[in-house]
Every structure is written in C-alpha cells, then in structure tokens.
C-alpha cells in the first residue's frame, strides 16, 4: 500500500523524486515477493536440487492466482520505470 500511496502522490504532483521513490518501493515489494515465493517453495521441497527460483516459478503453473500476479507484475514495473525516467 505504501507504493500505491507514493504513486498517487507522484501522479498528483508530478515530482520526479516521488516517481523514483515509488519505483524503488515497487522494486522492493517485488523482490520481497520473489524471496517469499522461493522460501515457500524450498520449505515444501527441502530436498530438491536445481535452480530454486526457476522451480518455484514453474510451480506457479498449478496455482492460477499467484501465476496471474507474477505475469502482471512486469506490467506495473516497466511503466513505473518509464514514468520515473521521463519525469527526471
């Protein structure tokens, strides 16, 4: 919710600082989400070998809501980056 608040403030003011702050918060949230996804996958598959991130992502194929969230997140990240660059 912090990222959304910063983004709304950026849209209202057009401040480049708020655009970059919103982008940073979004990046941190996405990183945290990926970390939690991999930790959850490792917890349910403690003896598995291989690249954990790839395996955790492929496990999302069985779970439609997290899969949709993972597919939509770049649709927020790249425009946020573009808005921050353009506003600078």
Backbone as CSV, one residue per row, in Angstrom:
resi,resn,N_x,N_y,N_z,CA_x,CA_y,CA_z,C_x,C_y,C_z
1,UNK,0.810,-1.181,0.000,0.000,0.000,0.000,0.865,1.261,0.000
2,UNK,2.084,1.138,0.537,2.982,2.289,0.552,3.302,2.717,-0.872
3,UNK,3.594,1.745,-1.710,3.919,2.054,-3.100,2.768,2.745,-3.811
4,UNK,1.565,2.295,-3.562,0.393,2.917,-4.180,0.230,4.352,-3.698
5,UNK,0.454,4.580,-2.423,0.365,5.929,-1.882,1.397,6.864,-2.493
6,UNK,2.617,6.384,-2.624,3.674,7.197,-3.243,3.342,7.446,-4.704
7,UNK,2.815,6.436,-5.386,2.468,6.593,-6.798,1.349,7.621,-6.985
8,UNK,0.338,7.579,-6.127,-0.752,8.554,-6.204,-0.212,9.964,-5.950
9,UNK,0.697,10.091,-4.998,1.303,11.400,-4.729,2.098,11.887,-5.940
10,UNK,2.797,10.976,-6.620,3.531,11.345,-7.830,2.577,11.826,-8.913
11,UNK,1.489,11.090,-9.126,0.525,11.469,-10.155,-0.077,12.838,-9.840
12,UNK,-0.314,13.111,-8.567,-0.915,14.387,-8.176,0.051,15.554,-8.318
13,UNK,1.352,15.298,-8.067,2.313,16.404,-8.058,3.240,16.433,-9.261
14,UNK,3.506,15.278,-9.854,4.447,15.209,-10.978,5.899,15.282,-10.544
15,UNK,6.174,15.071,-9.268,7.523,15.163,-8.720,8.381,13.971,-9.156
16,UNK,9.556,14.271,-9.698,10.480,13.205,-10.108,10.947,12.403,-8.899
17,UNK,11.135,13.077,-7.770,11.559,12.384,-6.552,10.518,11.347,-6.128
18,UNK,9.258,11.714,-6.193,8.196,10.758,-5.844,8.109,9.623,-6.859
19,UNK,8.378,9.918,-8.127,8.369,8.860,-9.146,9.449,7.834,-8.845
20,UNK,10.647,8.302,-8.526,11.739,7.375,-8.213,11.505,6.656,-6.892
21,UNK,10.917,7.352,-5.917,10.600,6.696,-4.645,9.552,5.600,-4.847
22,UNK,8.537,5.883,-5.653,7.524,4.871,-5.948,8.112,3.682,-6.685
23,UNK,9.005,3.953,-7.620,9.666,2.873,-8.344,10.518,2.030,-7.394
24,UNK,11.228,2.683,-6.475,12.058,1.948,-5.510,11.201,1.072,-4.600
25,UNK,10.081,1.619,-4.124,9.195,0.844,-3.252,8.613,-0.348,-4.019
26,UNK,8.210,-0.133,-5.256,7.678,-1.226,-6.074,8.736,-2.307,-6.281
27,UNK,9.961,-1.903,-6.564,11.052,-2.868,-6.753,11.300,-3.660,-5.477
28,UNK,11.293,-2.983,-4.335,11.478,-3.693,-3.066,10.339,-4.680,-2.803
29,UNK,9.117,-4.280,-3.106,7.974,-5.181,-2.912,8.069,-6.403,-3.819
30,UNK,8.458,-6.203,-5.061,8.587,-7.337,-5.983,9.706,-8.278,-5.545
31,UNK,10.805,-7.691,-5.068,11.923,-8.507,-4.576,11.506,-9.313,-3.359
32,UNK,10.786,-8.684,-2.450,10.296,-9.392,-1.267,9.342,-10.520,-1.668
33,UNK,8.462,-10.249,-2.611,7.532,-11.281,-3.074,8.246,-12.474,-3.688
34,UNK,9.270,-12.202,-4.500,10.042,-13.300,-5.091,10.775,-14.094,-4.016
35,UNK,11.323,-13.391,-3.035,12.030,-14.066,-1.946,11.079,-14.965,-1.163
36,UNK,9.895,-14.457,-0.853,8.916,-15.269,-0.134,8.450,-16.467,-0.954
37,UNK,8.308,-16.275,-2.266,7.899,-17.376,-3.138,8.950,-18.495,-3.111
38,UNK,10.216,-18.130,-3.224,11.287,-19.138,-3.234,11.398,-19.806,-1.865
39,UNK,11.300,-19.032,-0.791,11.370,-19.634,0.549,10.216,-20.599,0.782
40,UNK,9.023,-20.224,0.335,7.881,-21.125,0.472,8.054,-22.399,-0.330
41,UNK,8.617,-22.268,-1.529,8.839,-23.452,-2.356,9.892,-24.348,-1.710
42,UNK,10.959,-23.741,-1.191,12.011,-24.541,-0.537,11.490,-25.236,0.716
43,UNK,10.567,-24.573,1.422,10.007,-25.171,2.627,9.198,-26.419,2.284
44,UNK,8.476,-26.385,1.168,7.680,-27.552,0.780,8.466,-28.572,-0.034
45,UNK,9.674,-28.210,-0.479,10.539,-29.119,-1.243,11.972,-29.047,-0.701
46,UNK,12.200,-29.481,0.549,13.515,-29.277,1.171,14.659,-30.051,0.531
47,UNK,14.366,-31.173,-0.104,15.442,-31.996,-0.668,15.656,-31.764,-2.159
48,UNK,14.925,-30.864,-2.759,15.023,-30.645,-4.204,16.330,-29.949,-4.552
49,UNK,16.847,-30.297,-5.700,18.073,-29.676,-6.203,17.726,-28.863,-7.438
50,UNK,18.660,-28.054,-7.862,18.455,-27.259,-9.066,18.246,-25.787,-8.730
51,UNK,17.877,-25.034,-9.735,17.684,-23.605,-9.571,16.334,-23.374,-8.895
52,UNK,16.392,-22.919,-7.655,15.168,-22.799,-6.853,14.194,-21.784,-7.442
53,UNK,14.687,-20.663,-7.953,13.782,-19.642,-8.484,13.004,-20.187,-9.675
54,UNK,13.684,-20.857,-10.590,13.014,-21.425,-11.761,11.980,-22.457,-11.341
55,UNK,12.347,-23.302,-10.400,11.413,-24.336,-9.953,10.215,-23.732,-9.225
56,UNK,10.465,-22.685,-8.443,9.358,-22.018,-7.753,8.419,-21.366,-8.764
57,UNK,8.972,-20.774,-9.802,8.138,-20.156,-10.840,7.318,-21.212,-11.573
58,UNK,7.931,-22.332,-11.914,7.175,-23.370,-12.618,6.097,-23.981,-11.727
59,UNK,6.297,-23.952,-10.411,5.256,-24.476,-9.515,4.012,-23.587,-9.535
60,UNK,4.163,-22.339,-9.988,3.007,-21.440,-10.073,2.024,-21.867,-11.164
61,UNK,2.452,-22.707,-12.081,1.559,-23.157,-13.146,0.340,-23.895,-12.579
62,UNK,0.491,-24.429,-11.365,-0.613,-25.153,-10.729,-1.501,-24.232,-9.900
63,UNK,-1.081,-22.967,-9.737,-1.816,-22.027,-8.877,-2.149,-20.778,-9.692
64,UNK,-3.380,-20.664,-10.181,-3.720,-19.600,-11.120,-3.607,-18.171,-10.576
65,UNK,-3.993,-17.928,-9.343,-3.934,-16.556,-8.826,-2.495,-16.063,-8.663
66,UNK,-1.598,-16.829,-8.029,-0.205,-16.375,-7.974,0.439,-16.282,-9.357
67,UNK,0.037,-17.151,-10.269,0.572,-17.083,-11.632,0.139,-15.793,-12.312
68,UNK,-1.119,-15.421,-12.158,-1.606,-14.165,-12.744,-0.871,-12.973,-12.130
69,UNK,-0.657,-13.013,-10.831,0.069,-11.938,-10.154,1.494,-11.834,-10.687
70,UNK,2.160,-12.967,-10.875,3.535,-12.963,-11.385,3.596,-12.464,-12.827
71,UNK,2.585,-12.749,-13.611,2.572,-12.301,-15.013,2.233,-10.817,-15.138
72,UNK,1.436,-10.302,-14.212,1.012,-8.908,-14.282,2.039,-7.953,-13.673
73,UNK,2.871,-8.428,-12.772,3.804,-7.524,-12.091,4.745,-6.770,-13.038
74,UNK,5.248,-7.365,-14.127,6.060,-6.555,-15.044,5.260,-5.444,-15.712
75,UNK,3.933,-5.624,-15.801,3.101,-4.583,-16.397,2.998,-3.362,-15.493
76,UNK,3.376,-3.496,-14.246,3.442,-2.342,-13.338,4.874,-1.813,-13.247
77,UNK,5.845,-2.724,-13.239,7.239,-2.321,-13.016,7.795,-1.492,-14.171
78,UNK,7.626,-1.949,-15.395,8.210,-1.230,-16.533,7.583,0.142,-16.755
79,UNK,6.271,0.312,-16.670,5.723,1.668,-16.769,6.169,2.580,-15.618
80,UNK,6.336,2.006,-14.428,6.827,2.825,-13.309,8.250,3.298,-13.582
81,UNK,9.071,2.428,-14.145,10.433,2.825,-14.532,10.379,3.910,-15.598
82,UNK,9.550,3.713,-16.601,9.426,4.712,-17.669,8.950,6.049,-17.125
83,UNK,7.987,6.038,-16.216,7.494,7.294,-15.639,8.578,7.991,-14.843
84,UNK,9.389,7.224,-14.115,10.464,7.837,-13.341,11.525,8.435,-14.251
85,UNK,11.877,7.730,-15.322,12.880,8.246,-16.258,12.357,9.484,-16.982
86,UNK,11.122,9.420,-17.438,10.550,10.546,-18.195,10.382,11.774,-17.299
87,UNK,10.027,11.565,-16.037,9.820,12.706,-15.142,11.119,13.373,-14.703
88,UNK,12.227,12.686,-14.891,13.524,13.246,-14.465,14.045,14.306,-15.392
